[in-house]
Each structure stands twice: as C-alpha cells, then as structure tokens.
C-alpha cells in the first residue's frame, strides 16, 4: 500500500517539475522576442495648443511596455480629458512606436467672469483656457453659466452652445455678431459689429428667429438700424438711428 502511494507521489512530483521546466524553457525561448515590440517612442500629430509632452503624459504609458499590451481605447479616453482635445486616434506602429493623432477644439468665444477673469471657450462649450489675450475669435459671451470656471468646465445650458454655433454659422448679414448676452435666457440680446442690437427673445426659439433675421438681411440694409426686435412671433420691429 505504502509502495503505491510513494509511486504516485514520485509521479506527481515528476509532472510538476516537468511542467516547471517546460515553462522555463518557453520563457527562455520567447523572451528575447518580446523586446522587439516594446514601446520606445510616442509620435503626436495634430496638436497646436497642447504640447506633445502633455499628450504623452496624459497617455500614461511607460517606456518598454509591450505594444500589444497597450489598450488604444483606454489611451484615447485618457487623452480626451485634456480640454483642448476634441478627438483622438491611437494606433500602433510596430515595432516600437505608438501614434497619437489629436483633433483640437477651435476657440469660439471669450467670456468675462464676475471675478474679473476671462476664459476662452472651445467648440462644444468647453473652457479650454484661462485668459483671452491669444483668442482667435472676437465673439464675446455674456451671462452664461459654467459647470466650473477652470479649464475643463462646460456651459451648463446646451441651447447656449447651439446659439453660438448658429451665430458663427452662415448668417446672411452685412454685419458680424460680436456679442451674445444670455443673462436672461427668455430675452437673449445680440450685438453686431455695426452697433446694431438684436432682441432675439427666448433662447429656445433662436433657430427660427435667426432664420427670420437672415431673411431681413437679404431684404434691407441692417446697418441702417439701431435695434431689431424679433421677440414678437411673425414680425420684426425695426428702430432707426
């Protein structure tokens, strides 16, 4: 009986030792190849406001990590947290490189805060920078509410984002809109480059009223008027200088 047990123990030990030896041999055989596909370089393209170093830091990757072990979607998600970044595409370039292509937001408006600071808004209503000295836009937004005033904050009201996009779109006007006042969402006011004030009314119906404004712009010289009141449905009140 004891002899049978001893034989089984010896056989079990032989199997275990054999498995360990086989595993060790496999590691010894294939480990040299692992270094052929490790991460040694990150190439960043499409960036202007954000440095390559910032993108690389946000990616959260270390040199020497196997390329196949890197989740491109996870890297994209981390980089997307940078306020300036709107879209990210990540791809592997064997044997040692990761390509990161970013599409940055464009600045669409500046906004002065109650504490005297100024922030820059990118498309989508995201606060992309503090300070407005280098803004590429002359459109000023007044009275909007933000989730936070630091970079990464967003406009609370989605219709304000839609209004900015509409104003920056192909409005058929002889004068450019330079200021949007949304302090009262039931009575939005636009101010044009010529000094014209446009009483747009409730922000929920801004699309229809901007369409009416475009029609007016094709029929009359808007710069000849001081105020255009579009708050009444189906008609516009024009006040000359």
C-alpha positions in Angstrom: 0.0 0.0 0.0 2.7 2.4 1.0 4.7 1.5 -2.1 1.8 2.5 -4.3 1.4 5.9 -2.5 5.1 6.6 -2.9 4.9 5.8 -6.6 2.0 8.2 -7.0 3.9 11.0 -5.1 7.0 10.4 -7.2 4.9 10.6 -10.4 3.1 13.8 -9.3 6.4 15.5 -8.4 7.8 14.5 -11.8 4.8 16.1 -13.6 5.2 19.3 -11.6 8.9 19.5 -12.1 8.5 18.7 -15.8 5.8 21.5 -16.1 8.1 24.0 -14.5 11.0 23.0 -16.7 8.8 23.3 -19.8 7.5 26.7 -18.8 11.1 27.9 -18.0 12.2 26.7 -21.4 9.3 28.5 -23.1 10.1 31.8 -21.3 13.8 31.4 -22.2 12.9 30.7 -25.8 10.4 33.5 -26.4 11.5 36.3 -24.0 14.2 37.6 -26.4 11.4 38.3 -28.9 9.3 40.4 -26.5 11.8 43.2 -26.7 11.2 43.6 -30.4 7.7 45.0 -29.8 8.2 47.2 -26.7 7.3 50.9 -26.6 10.2 53.2 -27.3 8.6 56.2 -29.0 5.3 58.1 -29.0 4.6 60.3 -32.1 2.0 63.0 -31.6 0.4 64.9 -34.5 -2.4 67.4 -35.0 -1.6 69.3 -31.8 -1.2 73.1 -31.6 -2.4 74.4 -28.3 -1.4 71.2 -26.5 2.2 70.1 -26.4 3.4 66.6 -27.3 4.7 66.3 -23.8 1.2 67.0 -22.4 -0.3 64.4 -24.6 2.3 61.8 -23.7 1.9 62.5 -20.0 -1.9 62.1 -20.3 -1.4 58.8 -22.2 0.0 57.4 -19.0 2.5 55.0 -20.7 6.0 53.9 -19.7 8.9 53.1 -22.0 9.4 49.4 -22.5 5.8 48.4 -22.2 4.7 45.8 -24.8 2.8 47.4 -27.6 0.3 44.6 -27.7 -0.5 45.1 -24.0 -1.5 48.8 -24.6 -5.2 49.5 -24.9 -5.6 52.1 -27.7 -9.2 52.9 -26.5 -8.0 53.4 -22.9 -5.2 55.8 -24.1 -7.7 57.7 -26.2 -10.0 58.1 -23.2 -7.3 59.5 -21.0 -6.1 62.0 -23.6 -9.7 63.1 -24.3 -9.7 64.5 -20.8 -7.4 67.4 -22.0 -9.9 70.3 -22.5 -8.4 71.4 -25.9 -8.7 67.9 -27.3 -11.9 67.1 -29.2 -11.0 63.8 -30.8 -8.2 61.2 -30.5 -7.0 58.4 -32.7 -4.4 56.0 -31.4 -2.6 53.3 -33.4 0.4 51.0 -33.1 3.3 51.2 -35.5 5.4 48.2 -35.0 8.0 47.5 -33.8 8.3 50.3 -31.2 6.0 53.3 -31.8 2.6 54.5 -30.8 1.0 57.1 -33.0 -1.4 59.6 -31.4 -3.4 61.9 -33.7 -5.4 64.6 -31.9 -8.0 67.0 -33.3 -8.1 70.1 -31.2 -11.1 72.3 -30.5 -11.3 75.7 -32.1 -11.9 78.8 -30.0 -15.5 80.1 -30.5 -16.0 82.8 -27.8 -14.5 84.6 -24.9 -16.3 85.1 -21.6 -15.6 87.5 -18.8 -16.3 86.2 -15.3 -17.7 88.1 -12.3 -14.2 87.9 -10.6 -12.6 89.8 -13.4 -11.0 86.8 -15.1 -11.6 85.9 -18.7 -11.9 82.4 -20.1 -11.8 81.0 -23.6 -14.5 78.7 -24.9 -13.9 76.0 -27.5 -16.5 74.3 -29.6 -18.9 72.3 -27.6 -18.9 75.0 -24.9 -15.8 73.7 -23.1 -13.5 76.1 -21.2 -10.2 75.4 -23.0 -8.0 78.2 -21.5 -7.9 80.9 -18.8 -7.1 84.3 -20.3 -8.3 85.6 -23.6 -5.2 87.5 -24.9 -4.5 85.0 -27.6 -8.1 84.3 -28.7 -8.7 83.7 -32.4 -12.3 84.9 -32.0 -13.9 88.3 -31.4 -17.2 86.8 -30.2 -18.0 87.6 -26.6 -20.4 85.6 -24.5 -22.1 87.3 -21.5 -24.1 86.0 -18.6 -23.7 82.2 -19.3 -23.5 79.7 -16.5 -20.5 77.3 -16.3 -20.1 74.0 -14.5 -16.8 75.4 -13.3 -14.7 78.4 -14.4 -11.4 76.5 -14.6 -10.3 74.7 -17.8 -12.4 71.6 -18.4 -15.6 73.4 -17.3 -18.5 73.5 -19.7 -21.5 75.7 -20.5 -24.5 74.4 -18.4 -27.2 75.2 -21.0 -26.9 73.2 -24.2 -29.0 75.7 -26.1 -26.3 78.4 -25.5 -23.8 76.1 -27.3 -26.3 75.8 -30.1 -26.8 79.5 -30.3 -23.0 80.2 -30.5 -22.8 77.7 -33.3 -25.7 79.3 -35.1 -24.3 82.8 -34.8 -20.9 81.6 -36.0 -22.6 79.9 -39.0 -23.6 81.3 -42.4 -25.9 84.1 -41.2 -26.7 86.2 -44.3 -25.9 89.6 -42.6 -23.9 92.6 -43.7 -22.6 92.9 -40.2 -21.0 90.4 -37.9 -22.4 89.4 -34.5 -19.8 90.3 -31.8 -21.6 89.9 -28.5 -24.2 87.4 -27.2 -25.9 88.3 -23.9 -27.7 85.3 -22.3 -28.0 86.8 -18.9 -31.8 86.3 -19.3 -32.5 83.1 -21.3 -36.0 84.4 -22.0 -34.7 87.6 -23.6 -31.4 87.0 -25.5 -29.7 90.0 -27.0 -27.2 90.0 -29.9 -24.9 93.0 -30.7 -23.4 93.4 -34.1 -20.2 94.9 -35.2 -22.0 98.0 -36.5 -23.6 98.6 -33.2 -26.9 97.1 -34.1 -28.8 95.4 -31.2 -31.0 92.4 -32.0 -33.6 91.5 -29.4 -33.8 87.7 -30.1 -36.3 86.7 -27.3 -36.3 83.2 -25.7 -33.3 81.1 -26.5 -35.4 78.0 -27.1 -36.7 79.5 -30.4 -33.4 81.1 -31.5 -33.2 79.0 -34.7 -36.5 80.3 -36.2 -35.7 83.9 -35.2 -32.2 83.8 -36.6 -33.7 82.4 -39.9 -36.0 85.5 -39.9 -33.0 87.7 -39.3 -31.2 86.2 -42.3 -34.3 86.9 -44.5 -34.3 90.5 -43.3 -30.6 90.8 -44.0 -31.2 89.9 -47.7 -34.0 92.4 -48.0 -32.7 95.5 -46.1 -29.5 97.1 -45.0 -29.4 96.1 -41.3 -26.6 98.6 -40.6 -29.1 101.4 -41.1 -31.0 100.4 -38.0 -30.2 100.7 -34.3 -32.5 98.0 -33.0 -34.3 95.0 -34.4 -36.9 93.4 -32.2 -37.7 89.8 -33.1 -39.5 88.9 -29.9 -43.0 89.0 -31.4 -43.9 86.0 -33.5 -44.2 86.5 -37.2 -43.0 90.1 -37.3 -40.0 92.3 -36.6 -39.8 95.8 -35.2 -37.0 98.0 -36.6 -35.8 101.1 -34.9 -33.6 103.5 -37.0 -30.7 105.5 -35.6 
